[in-house]
Amino acid sequence: MPARQKTFQIIILLLIGQFIFASNLPEGFVYLDEFIPNMTLELRYYTNHNFLGVRVDGYEGNRSIISKKAAMALKNLQKELNSYGLGIKVYDSYRPQKAVDHFVRWAKVLDDTLTKSEFYPTVDKKNLFKEGYIALKSSHTRGSTVDLTIINIKNGKKLDMGSDFDYFGKLSQIHTPKNLSMEQRSHRMLLQTLMNKYGFNNYSEEWWHFTLRDEPFPKTYFNFPVK
């Protein structure tokens, strides 16, 4: 077989493989890191750096998946932020139900407090369900919720929001201005204002957590893996 023909066949097979891989996503979903190629991704649940201290079930690849409708809104947001030298960093988007189930199992093991000092220093682990930090269902599993922050695209540094992503405590609530500096309050206001502008509602307990108001799958909880 001539080398040129062989090369052509290899290219065709690679393209077919990419198509098959992409088609594994349910209809209406996209890879956010492909849809917005200049965004920053820090998928905590694919690593050990999260409140469980281990990689979370269902996260089989360092990818961000979200509904196409939510992705389009975030792309418009990124475009506006880029004009000011800023951009988005995404911590989580679509989350499989098996991941939520993993959270629930972890929360029931009360003597596993490996990450308490970083993620929930002021909350007793036995109260994580009662205080709403862990639940049996998550809006993330419906595919149009995103956890994110704003960064300086020149140096990659996050704007100071007053607490880190997934910090369980009052400091992460939106309505805690007395505990924040003027700079931190202004950063949160910027994020809230822009997310609202592009069609997202915030969860008041977590400054980073937003759900598309007109989400396409409001009653469906998906369980396909992130890969």
C-alpha positions as CSV (number, residue, x, y, z in Angstrom):
1,M,0.0,0.0,0.0
2,P,1.4,3.4,-1.0
3,A,2.5,5.5,2.0
4,R,0.1,8.4,1.0
5,Q,-2.9,6.0,0.9
6,K,-1.9,4.5,4.3
7,T,-1.6,7.9,5.8
8,F,-5.0,8.9,4.4
9,Q,-6.6,5.8,5.9
10,I,-5.1,6.5,9.3
11,I,-6.5,10.1,9.2
12,I,-10.0,8.7,8.3
13,L,-9.9,6.2,11.2
14,L,-8.9,8.9,13.7
15,L,-11.7,11.2,12.5
16,I,-14.2,8.3,12.8
17,G,-12.9,7.6,16.3
18,Q,-13.3,11.2,17.4
19,F,-16.8,11.2,16.0
20,I,-17.7,8.0,17.9
21,F,-16.2,9.4,21.1
22,A,-18.1,12.7,20.8
23,S,-21.4,10.9,20.1
24,N,-21.2,9.2,23.5
25,L,-22.5,12.4,25.0
26,P,-26.3,12.6,25.3
27,E,-28.0,14.8,22.9
28,G,-27.9,18.4,24.0
29,F,-24.5,18.2,25.9
30,V,-21.1,19.4,24.9
31,Y,-17.6,19.4,26.2
32,L,-17.2,22.9,27.7
33,D,-13.4,22.8,27.4
34,E,-13.9,22.4,23.7
35,F,-16.8,24.8,23.3
36,I,-14.8,27.5,25.1
37,P,-11.1,26.6,24.3
38,N,-9.6,29.6,26.1
39,M,-11.3,28.9,29.5
40,T,-9.4,27.5,32.5
41,L,-10.4,24.1,34.0
42,E,-9.6,22.9,37.5
43,L,-11.7,19.8,37.9
44,R,-11.2,19.2,41.6
45,Y,-13.3,16.0,41.7
46,Y,-11.0,14.4,39.2
47,T,-8.2,14.9,41.7
48,N,-7.6,14.2,45.4
49,H,-7.8,18.0,46.2
50,N,-11.5,18.1,47.2
51,F,-13.4,17.7,50.4
52,L,-13.5,13.9,50.1
53,G,-9.7,13.7,49.7
54,V,-10.0,11.2,46.9
55,R,-11.0,11.2,43.2
56,V,-14.8,11.1,43.1
57,D,-16.8,8.3,41.5
58,G,-17.9,9.1,37.9
59,Y,-15.0,11.4,37.1
60,E,-13.0,9.3,34.7
61,G,-11.4,12.2,32.7
62,N,-10.3,15.7,33.2
63,R,-13.2,17.1,31.1
64,S,-16.0,19.6,31.7
65,I,-19.4,18.5,30.3
66,I,-22.5,20.8,30.3
67,S,-25.7,21.4,28.3
68,K,-25.1,23.2,25.1
69,K,-27.6,25.9,26.1
70,A,-25.5,26.6,29.3
71,A,-22.3,26.4,27.3
72,M,-23.5,29.1,24.9
73,A,-24.3,31.4,27.8
74,L,-20.9,30.8,29.4
75,K,-19.2,31.4,26.0
76,N,-20.8,34.9,25.8
77,L,-19.8,35.5,29.4
78,Q,-16.2,34.6,28.6
79,K,-16.2,36.9,25.6
80,E,-17.2,39.9,27.8
81,L,-14.7,39.0,30.5
82,N,-11.9,38.6,28.0
83,S,-12.4,42.2,26.8
84,Y,-11.3,43.3,30.3
85,G,-8.4,40.8,30.6
86,L,-10.4,38.4,32.7
87,G,-11.8,34.9,32.1
88,I,-13.6,32.0,33.8
89,K,-12.1,29.1,35.7
90,V,-14.5,26.2,36.0
91,Y,-14.3,23.8,39.0
92,D,-17.3,21.6,38.1
93,S,-20.2,21.5,35.7
94,Y,-22.2,18.3,34.9
95,R,-21.9,15.8,37.8
96,P,-23.0,12.2,37.6
97,Q,-25.5,10.9,40.1
98,K,-22.9,8.3,41.2
99,A,-20.7,11.2,42.3
100,V,-23.5,12.6,44.4
101,D,-23.9,9.1,45.9
102,H,-20.2,9.1,46.7
103,F,-20.6,12.4,48.6
104,V,-23.4,10.9,50.6
105,R,-21.4,7.8,51.5
106,W,-18.5,9.9,52.6
107,A,-20.6,12.2,54.7
108,K,-21.9,9.2,56.7
109,V,-18.4,8.1,57.7
110,L,-18.1,10.5,60.6
111,D,-14.5,9.6,61.6
112,D,-13.1,10.4,58.1
113,T,-12.2,14.1,58.7
114,L,-9.0,14.2,56.7
115,T,-9.9,17.4,54.9
116,K,-11.8,19.1,57.7
117,S,-9.2,21.8,58.3
118,E,-9.3,23.0,54.7
119,F,-12.9,22.5,53.6
120,Y,-15.2,22.5,56.7
121,P,-13.2,23.8,59.8
122,T,-16.3,25.4,61.5
123,V,-18.8,22.7,60.7
124,D,-19.3,19.4,62.5
125,K,-19.3,16.6,59.9
126,K,-22.4,15.0,61.5
127,N,-24.3,18.2,60.5
128,L,-23.4,18.3,56.8
129,F,-26.8,17.0,55.8
130,K,-28.8,19.1,58.2
131,E,-27.1,22.3,57.2
132,G,-27.5,21.6,53.5
133,Y,-23.9,21.0,52.4
134,I,-24.6,17.4,51.3
135,A,-27.8,16.2,49.7
136,L,-29.2,13.2,47.9
137,K,-29.7,15.2,44.7
138,S,-27.8,18.0,43.0
139,S,-28.7,20.5,40.3
140,H,-25.3,19.7,38.7
141,T,-26.7,16.3,37.7
142,R,-29.3,18.0,35.5
143,G,-26.5,19.3,33.4
144,S,-26.9,23.1,33.4
145,T,-25.2,24.0,36.7
146,V,-21.6,25.2,36.9
147,D,-19.1,26.0,39.7
148,L,-16.7,28.8,38.6
149,T,-14.8,31.9,39.5
150,I,-13.1,34.7,37.7
151,I,-9.3,34.8,36.9
152,N,-6.8,37.3,35.5
153,I,-5.9,35.7,32.1
154,K,-2.5,37.3,32.1
155,N,-1.2,35.5,35.2
156,G,-4.0,32.9,35.9
157,K,-4.6,34.2,39.4
158,K,-8.1,34.0,40.8
159,L,-9.9,37.1,42.0
160,D,-10.2,37.0,45.8
161,M,-13.7,36.0,46.6
162,G,-13.2,35.7,50.4
163,S,-13.3,31.9,50.5
164,D,-12.2,29.0,48.3
165,F,-14.4,26.8,46.2
166,D,-16.2,24.1,48.2
167,Y,-15.5,25.8,51.6
168,F,-18.4,24.7,53.8
169,G,-19.3,27.6,56.1
170,K,-21.0,31.0,56.4
171,L,-18.0,32.7,54.7
172,S,-19.1,31.2,51.4
173,Q,-22.7,32.5,51.6
174,I,-23.5,35.4,49.4
175,H,-25.0,37.5,52.2
176,T,-22.0,37.7,54.4
177,P,-20.6,41.2,53.5
178,K,-19.5,42.0,57.1
179,N,-16.9,39.2,56.9
180,L,-15.5,40.3,53.6
181,S,-13.2,43.1,52.5
182,M,-14.4,45.8,50.0
183,E,-12.3,44.1,47.3
184,Q,-13.8,40.7,48.0
185,R,-17.3,42.1,48.0
186,S,-16.7,43.8,44.7
187,H,-15.4,40.6,43.1
188,R,-18.4,38.6,44.2
189,M,-20.7,41.4,43.0
190,L,-19.0,41.3,39.6
191,L,-19.4,37.5,39.3
192,Q,-23.1,37.6,40.5
193,T,-24.0,40.5,38.2
194,L,-22.4,38.9,35.1
195,M,-23.9,35.4,35.7
196,N,-27.3,36.9,36.2
197,K,-26.9,38.9,33.0
198,Y,-26.2,35.7,31.1
199,G,-29.1,33.8,32.5
200,F,-27.9,32.1,35.6
201,N,-29.3,32.0,39.2
202,N,-27.0,31.7,42.2
203,Y,-27.3,29.3,45.1
204,S,-27.1,31.7,48.0
205,E,-25.0,29.3,50.2
206,E,-22.2,29.1,47.6
207,W,-20.9,32.1,45.8
208,W,-19.5,29.9,43.0
209,H,-22.6,27.9,42.2
210,F,-24.9,28.9,39.4
211,T,-27.8,27.2,37.5
212,L,-29.1,28.3,34.1
213,R,-32.6,29.7,34.7
214,D,-34.1,28.1,31.6
215,E,-32.3,24.8,31.9
216,P,-33.2,22.2,29.2
217,F,-33.4,19.2,31.5
218,P,-35.1,20.5,34.7
219,K,-36.4,17.1,35.9
220,T,-33.7,14.7,34.6
221,Y,-30.8,13.5,36.8
222,F,-28.1,12.0,34.6
223,N,-25.6,9.4,35.5
224,F,-23.2,9.0,32.5
225,P,-19.6,9.4,33.5
226,V,-17.3,12.4,32.9
227,K,-14.7,11.2,30.5
